[in-house]
Amino acid sequence: MLATGEEPSRFRWYMEMLKDDITPSVGFGIGVQRQAMFVCGFEAV
């Protein structure tokens, strides 16, 4: 934030939300359903 000139206090609510309310994840967001649609040739999964 400091590198881009943003004021950290403006985003304090967001940082608190990340720290307290969101469960950790492994970042598995490759779109498994979208990939299955592509591989199987389906229009919807």
N, C-alpha and C positions, 0 to 999 in steps of 0.2 A: 504494500500500500504506500509506503513511504517513497519507494522508487518511482511510483507513478504520480506522486504529489497528492494522493488522497489523504484525508484526515481520518485516522483510525477511529476516533470517537464516533464518527458517523455510522460506523459498521459494528459498533460494540454489541448491538442486539443480535446481529447475525453470528458473531463469534461466540456469544453466549449460547445461542441456539445450537450451534455445531458441537459445542463442548458438552451440553447438558441433555439435549433432546433427541439427537439423531444417533441411532445405533451404528456401530462400526460395520463397514462392509468391505468386501474384497475387491470391489470395483468391477464386478463381472457384468458389464453392460454392453455386450457386443450385439445384442438384438437376436437372441436365440430364435424367437418366433419368426422374425424376418428372414433369418438365415434358413430356417426350416421351410418356409414358403418358397424360397428361391430354389433350394435343393430338390424339393418334392414337386415343384411346379404348381403349387396350390395358389389360389387367389386370396385365400384367407385361412388362418389357422385357428 
